[in-house]
Amino acid sequence: MWLIAEFEAVTLFSLRPSFTTSSGGATLLAPTPFAIKMAVLDALCRTQSLGVAQTHWPTIRQLEVGLRPAAHAVVSHVFQRVLRPSRSEAKPDDPKFEGFFQRTIGYREYVHFAGSFGIALGWEGQQRHDWLRDALINITYLGKRGGFVQLLSAPEYREFLPPEFVSLTKPATNFPIDGTLQMLDDCGDKLSFDKVNVYDQKAKLAEADRPMRRVVLPYRLKRSSKSFSWYERV
């Protein structure tokens, strides 16, 4: 059974690969399975309760994820002034002094999606998960906080994944030769609720908790320059 929802990005999207550091600002072209499942979990915590979210976590963790990308994705390459924790003793007479932070410049990328995109969540069996449907309706952002999305229509149940969707969690048997390879993280089979609880200071995710999925998105680079890259859906 699949549950499919149609979204549209209302702000710029940005999400770094999980294996990069904060200094690297390159962004992915799509939300990862891990990010989508965390958005579902967040929606349950906000609209239901922590206990309900914890009860449904094993099902969320095992969900299959499909994506129908937006028609176009334009990536802006920008440099920004940012504040980073100071590694040396702070001196008030230093022109770069900003409390316990220091001024620096960071490279960042932001994606503008032109057109709507679809997210599909799948599971074994024919049982309908209305709690999952309600959670999809209440998702407000994907990727970094501030990457807001708008639901365009009520999620629908489907027996099969439509052909225009690409699986983000299972190896593809065929893919476009001129597509774009992305490394997307997912939830491990044994990832516990305690480890994804951001309020637990002792919880730390291991490498096995966020396995990487190699996915070829149907995006072809149409035009690029030093300031932008324009991808078109194949």
C-alpha positions in Angstrom: 0.0 0.0 0.0 1.2 3.5 -0.8 0.2 6.9 0.5 0.9 9.8 -1.9 0.9 13.5 -1.2 1.5 16.5 -3.5 3.6 19.4 -2.2 5.0 22.7 -3.4 8.0 24.4 -2.0 7.1 28.0 -0.9 10.7 28.9 0.2 14.2 27.8 -0.9 15.3 24.3 0.0 18.7 23.4 1.4 19.9 20.1 2.9 23.6 19.0 3.2 24.5 15.4 2.9 24.8 13.8 6.4 28.5 12.9 5.8 29.6 16.5 5.3 30.8 19.1 7.8 29.3 22.5 8.5 32.0 24.1 6.3 30.7 22.3 3.2 27.6 24.1 1.9 26.7 21.9 -1.1 23.0 20.9 -1.0 21.1 17.8 -2.2 18.5 18.1 -4.9 15.8 16.3 -2.8 14.9 15.6 0.8 16.3 12.3 2.0 14.3 9.4 3.3 15.7 10.2 6.8 14.5 13.8 6.5 11.0 12.8 5.3 10.6 10.2 8.1 11.8 12.8 10.7 9.2 15.2 9.3 6.5 12.6 9.8 7.7 12.0 13.4 7.8 15.7 14.1 4.2 16.1 12.8 3.0 13.3 15.1 4.7 14.8 18.1 3.1 18.2 17.4 -0.4 17.1 16.6 -0.8 13.9 18.7 1.6 13.2 21.6 5.0 11.9 22.3 3.6 8.6 23.3 1.7 8.2 20.0 4.8 9.1 18.0 6.9 6.6 19.9 4.3 3.9 19.3 4.3 4.5 15.5 8.1 4.9 15.2 8.8 1.3 14.2 6.4 1.6 11.3 7.8 5.0 10.3 11.3 3.6 10.4 10.5 0.8 7.9 8.5 3.0 5.4 9.5 2.9 1.8 9.9 6.3 0.3 9.3 7.4 -3.3 9.7 10.8 -4.9 8.5 12.5 -8.1 10.8 15.5 -8.3 9.7 19.0 -9.4 9.9 19.8 -13.1 12.9 22.1 -12.5 15.5 22.7 -9.8 17.7 25.8 -9.8 20.6 25.8 -7.3 22.0 29.1 -6.3 25.7 29.2 -5.2 26.2 32.0 -2.7 28.7 33.1 -0.1 27.3 34.4 3.2 28.6 36.1 6.3 28.2 33.6 9.2 29.1 33.5 12.9 31.1 30.5 14.2 32.1 29.7 17.8 35.4 31.3 18.5 38.4 29.0 19.0 40.5 31.6 20.8 40.0 33.9 23.7 37.5 36.6 22.9 38.9 40.1 23.0 36.4 43.0 23.0 38.8 45.4 21.2 39.0 42.9 18.2 36.9 44.2 15.3 35.9 40.7 14.6 34.6 40.2 18.1 31.0 39.1 18.3 30.7 37.8 21.9 31.7 34.2 21.9 31.6 34.0 18.1 33.8 35.2 15.2 32.8 36.5 11.8 33.7 34.4 8.8 32.4 33.6 5.3 30.7 30.4 4.4 29.6 28.8 1.1 26.0 27.8 0.9 23.6 26.4 -1.8 19.9 26.9 -2.0 17.4 25.2 -4.4 14.4 26.8 -6.0 11.9 24.1 -7.1 9.7 25.1 -10.0 6.6 23.1 -10.0 5.1 20.7 -7.5 6.7 17.4 -6.3 5.2 14.2 -4.9 6.1 12.1 -1.9 5.0 8.5 -1.6 5.2 6.4 1.6 4.8 2.6 1.3 4.4 -0.4 3.5 3.5 -4.1 3.3 -0.1 -5.1 3.5 -3.4 -3.5 2.6 -4.1 -1.9 6.0 -4.6 1.9 5.8 -2.7 4.2 8.2 -4.9 7.2 8.7 -2.5 8.5 11.4 0.2 8.6 8.7 -2.2 10.5 6.4 -2.8 13.1 9.1 0.9 13.4 9.7 1.5 14.1 6.0 -1.1 16.8 6.1 0.7 18.6 8.9 4.2 18.6 7.5 5.3 22.2 7.1 9.0 22.0 6.1 11.6 19.6 4.7 15.4 19.8 4.9 16.8 22.7 7.0 14.4 24.5 9.2 12.8 27.3 7.1 12.5 25.2 3.9 8.7 25.5 4.0 6.4 23.4 1.9 2.6 23.6 1.2 0.3 20.6 0.8 -1.6 21.0 -2.5 -4.2 18.1 -2.1 -5.2 15.5 0.4 -3.0 12.4 0.4 -4.4 9.5 -1.5 -4.0 5.7 -1.1 -2.6 3.8 -4.0 -2.1 0.0 -4.5 1.1 0.5 -6.6 3.7 3.2 -6.9 3.1 5.3 -10.0 5.7 5.0 -12.7 6.7 8.7 -12.6 8.0 8.1 -9.0 11.6 7.0 -8.2 12.3 4.9 -5.1 14.6 6.5 -2.6 15.0 3.4 -0.4 15.3 0.5 -2.8 17.9 -0.1 -5.5 16.7 0.8 -9.0 16.6 -1.8 -11.8 16.8 1.0 -14.4 17.5 4.7 -14.3 18.1 7.5 -16.8 21.7 7.5 -18.0 21.9 11.3 -17.9 20.4 11.5 -14.4 22.1 13.0 -11.3 23.5 10.7 -8.6 22.7 11.6 -5.0 23.8 10.1 -1.7 20.7 10.0 0.5 20.6 8.8 4.1 17.8 6.6 5.5 16.9 5.1 8.9 18.6 1.9 9.9 16.5 -1.2 10.7 17.4 -1.1 14.4 17.4 2.7 14.9 15.6 3.3 18.2 13.3 6.1 19.1 15.7 7.2 21.9 18.4 7.9 19.3 16.2 10.2 17.2 15.0 12.1 20.3 16.8 15.4 20.0 16.1 16.2 23.6 18.2 13.2 24.8 21.7 14.6 25.2 23.3 11.1 25.5 21.8 9.7 22.3 24.3 9.7 19.4 23.6 8.3 15.9 26.1 5.7 14.7 27.0 5.1 11.1 24.7 2.0 10.9 21.8 4.1 12.1 21.8 6.3 9.0 22.7 4.0 6.0 23.3 5.7 2.7 21.2 5.1 -0.4 22.7 5.7 -3.8 19.9 7.2 -5.9 19.9 8.5 -9.5 17.4 11.3 -9.7 15.8 12.0 -13.1 17.5 15.4 -13.2 19.6 16.5 -16.1 21.9 19.5 -15.9 20.6 22.0 -18.5 22.7 25.1 -17.8 25.2 26.3 -15.2 27.5 29.1 -14.3 29.5 30.2 -11.3 26.4 31.5 -9.6 23.8 28.8 -10.4 23.0 25.3 -11.8 19.8 24.6 -13.6 18.5 21.0 -13.5 15.6 19.8 -15.6 13.5 16.7 -14.9 14.1 14.0 -17.6 
